[in-house]
Amino acid sequence: MDYNIFIIGIIALNVLISFKGFNDEMFFRKFEFHLGSIRAGEQIRMISSAFLHADLPHLVFNMFTLYFFAPVVCQSLGDFSFLVIYFGSLICGSLLTMVFHKNDYGYRAVGASGAVTGVLYSSILMYPDMTIGIFGIIPVPAYIFGIVYLLYSIYGMKAKNDNIGHTAHFGGAIGGYIITLMKEPILLQENTFMVILLAIPILLLFGLAKAGKL
């Protein structure tokens, strides 16, 4: 796969800003997603938090996912559409987090998960038969990877035992899902089953939320 300046630039920004946060707690606290601070006027945190990560494994996992799936979106939809999906999903992730945690002014989270999940969902919608290698050796259908990724996010939201923005995964998935279908509505006819299948974890999330189980 050919990697262009936009993909390389986004990965580089995530690495540089995350490592700055690993080594500078004041920097980390200033730019992480903190609901109380955002409501007080620091909306920049809704974007800056997506370039910070909780730890090295969190960063590596997100960047590995982006490294694999971003070229698929770029080659299929173009660089501009990739950027729209990446940052549109990032913003959707932050907005959904604001909605789900609107009464928790102490809520904190970091991670590119929303943006990355949007790119992941976009690529899977277009190429559901792709195969990826977990740990480089275990072949898994891409759509299975995407669904498990979101189910893990539900677990993370319920467990609340880390600083990862699990809620943003779903906002990002919704963003990538909707933007891709808007750009390629033919997918509704060509990949109807996959469109429905990838919607299931999203519907499950809202079902659990409505039932008060999140």
C-alpha distance (Angstrom), angle and dihedral (degrees) to the residues before:
residue distance angle dihedral
M1 . . .
D2 3.79 . .
Y3 3.78 114.6 .
N4 3.77 118.0 -151.0
I5 3.77 133.2 -155.1
F6 3.80 94.1 -95.2
I7 3.80 94.9 57.1
I8 3.79 92.9 42.4
G9 3.81 90.9 46.7
I10 3.82 94.3 51.3
I11 3.80 92.7 47.6
A12 3.81 90.9 47.0
L13 3.81 91.6 50.4
N14 3.80 91.1 50.3
V15 3.80 92.0 49.6
L16 3.80 96.1 45.1
I17 3.82 96.1 44.7
S18 3.80 93.1 42.4
F19 3.81 92.8 51.3
K20 3.80 89.2 48.0
G21 3.79 87.4 54.1
F22 3.81 92.7 47.1
N23 3.79 89.7 57.6
D24 3.81 101.7 34.1
E25 3.79 116.4 51.7
M26 3.81 93.5 -175.7
F27 3.81 90.1 55.5
F28 3.80 90.2 46.8
R29 3.81 93.0 50.6
K30 3.80 92.6 45.6
F31 3.80 95.1 56.1
E32 3.82 105.5 28.3
F33 3.79 121.0 108.3
H34 3.80 104.7 -89.3
L35 3.77 113.8 166.3
G36 3.79 96.5 -153.7
S37 3.80 92.3 52.2
I38 3.80 92.3 46.5
R39 3.79 91.2 51.9
A40 3.80 87.5 49.7
G41 3.80 89.7 59.9
E42 3.80 106.6 -84.5
Q43 3.81 96.1 121.1
I44 3.82 91.1 154.4
R45 3.81 86.2 80.3
M46 3.82 89.1 69.8
I47 3.82 87.6 68.7
S48 3.81 104.3 24.7
S49 3.82 92.5 54.7
A50 3.80 88.8 63.2
F51 3.81 90.1 66.6
L52 3.82 94.0 52.1
H53 3.81 125.0 78.0
A54 3.78 134.8 -160.3
D55 3.81 94.7 -126.8
L56 3.80 143.0 -24.6
P57 3.85 96.9 -80.5
H58 3.81 89.2 51.5
L59 3.82 90.5 51.8
V60 3.81 94.1 44.8
F61 3.80 93.4 49.0
N62 3.79 93.3 50.8
M63 3.79 94.5 44.3
F64 3.81 92.3 46.0
T65 3.80 89.4 53.9
L66 3.80 91.7 47.4
Y67 3.82 92.2 45.2
F68 3.79 90.7 56.1
F69 3.80 101.2 41.0
A70 3.81 106.2 31.3
P71 3.84 94.9 73.8
V72 3.81 89.3 53.8
V73 3.80 90.6 57.8
C74 3.81 93.5 42.9
Q75 3.79 93.7 50.2
S76 3.81 93.5 44.6
L77 3.80 102.7 39.9
G78 3.82 104.6 14.6
D79 3.80 134.5 -108.5
F80 3.80 95.9 -76.0
S81 3.81 92.4 52.4
F82 3.80 89.7 48.2
L83 3.81 90.0 55.4
V84 3.81 91.1 46.3
I85 3.82 90.5 51.6
Y86 3.81 93.7 44.3
F87 3.80 97.6 49.0
G88 3.80 94.3 31.9
S89 3.80 89.4 55.2
L90 3.80 90.7 45.0
I91 3.80 90.9 55.3
C92 3.82 92.7 43.6
G93 3.79 88.7 52.7
S94 3.79 92.2 52.9
L95 3.80 92.9 45.0
L96 3.81 93.1 51.0
T97 3.80 89.1 48.6
M98 3.80 89.1 53.7
V99 3.81 89.8 52.1
F100 3.83 96.8 46.3
H101 3.80 94.5 44.8
K102 3.81 99.7 32.9
N103 3.80 93.1 130.2
D104 3.80 96.6 41.9
Y105 3.79 102.8 84.2
G106 3.79 91.3 174.6
Y107 3.81 94.2 57.1
R108 3.81 113.0 130.1
A109 3.80 130.7 -177.7
V110 3.79 142.5 154.7
G111 3.78 138.4 -170.5
A112 3.79 145.9 94.2
S113 3.80 88.8 -109.1
G114 3.80 95.9 117.3
A115 3.79 94.4 52.1
V116 3.80 93.7 40.9
T117 3.79 93.7 48.3
G118 3.81 89.2 51.6
V119 3.81 90.2 54.7
L120 3.81 90.2 44.7
Y121 3.79 92.9 52.3
S122 3.79 92.1 45.2
S123 3.79 93.3 54.3
I124 3.81 93.7 44.2
L125 3.81 91.4 51.4
M126 3.79 89.5 55.4
Y127 3.82 98.1 38.6
P128 3.82 109.4 21.8
D129 3.81 92.3 163.1
M130 3.81 94.6 63.2
T131 3.79 117.0 122.3
I132 3.78 125.3 -146.6
G133 3.78 129.4 -168.8
I134 3.80 115.9 -124.0
F135 3.80 107.4 -144.4
G136 3.80 84.1 -1.2
I137 3.81 93.6 -75.5
I138 3.83 112.4 58.6
P139 3.83 110.9 79.2
V140 3.80 113.1 -142.5
P141 3.82 128.5 173.0
A142 3.79 108.7 -108.6
Y143 3.79 94.3 -125.4
I144 3.82 90.3 55.3
F145 3.80 89.3 51.0
G146 3.81 90.5 51.2
I147 3.78 95.1 48.7
V148 3.82 93.5 45.9
Y149 3.81 88.9 48.0
L150 3.80 90.5 58.7
L151 3.80 94.4 41.7
Y152 3.81 87.7 54.1
S153 3.79 86.9 51.9
I154 3.80 90.6 56.0
Y155 3.80 88.4 52.8
G156 3.81 90.2 49.4
M157 3.79 91.6 50.4
K158 3.80 91.5 51.2
A159 3.81 95.7 42.8
K160 3.82 95.2 46.6
N161 3.78 90.4 -167.9
D162 3.81 101.1 132.2
N163 3.80 142.7 39.7
I164 3.79 95.5 -109.9
G165 3.81 118.2 123.6
H166 3.80 97.0 -122.4
T167 3.81 92.7 161.3
A168 3.80 88.7 58.7
H169 3.82 89.2 61.6
F170 3.76 89.2 69.5
G171 3.78 96.2 43.3
G172 3.78 87.9 51.3
A173 3.79 92.7 47.5
I174 3.79 89.9 51.7
G175 3.81 90.7 48.4
G176 3.81 94.5 49.1
Y177 3.79 91.3 42.5
I178 3.81 95.7 51.7
I179 3.82 97.8 38.8
T180 3.81 92.2 49.9
L181 3.81 93.0 48.6
M182 3.81 89.7 48.3
K183 3.79 90.5 52.9
E184 3.82 95.1 40.2
P185 3.83 107.4 27.7
I186 3.81 89.4 162.6
L187 3.82 86.2 77.6
L188 3.79 88.4 73.8
Q189 3.82 87.0 67.1
E190 3.80 101.5 31.5
N191 3.84 98.5 42.5
T192 3.79 102.0 23.8
F193 3.80 94.4 143.2
M194 3.81 92.9 50.9
V195 3.81 92.1 46.0
I196 3.81 88.7 55.8
L197 3.82 94.6 41.2
L198 3.80 94.2 52.5
A199 3.79 90.1 49.2
I200 3.83 92.0 59.7
P201 3.85 98.0 80.2
I202 3.81 89.7 46.4
L203 3.81 91.5 51.4
L204 3.81 89.8 45.5
L205 3.78 89.8 55.3
F206 3.79 93.7 53.8
G207 3.78 90.8 43.2
L208 3.80 91.5 55.2
A209 3.79 90.9 44.6
K210 3.79 92.3 51.6
A211 3.81 89.8 48.7
G212 3.80 89.4 52.6
K213 3.80 94.1 -117.5
L214 3.81 96.6 125.9
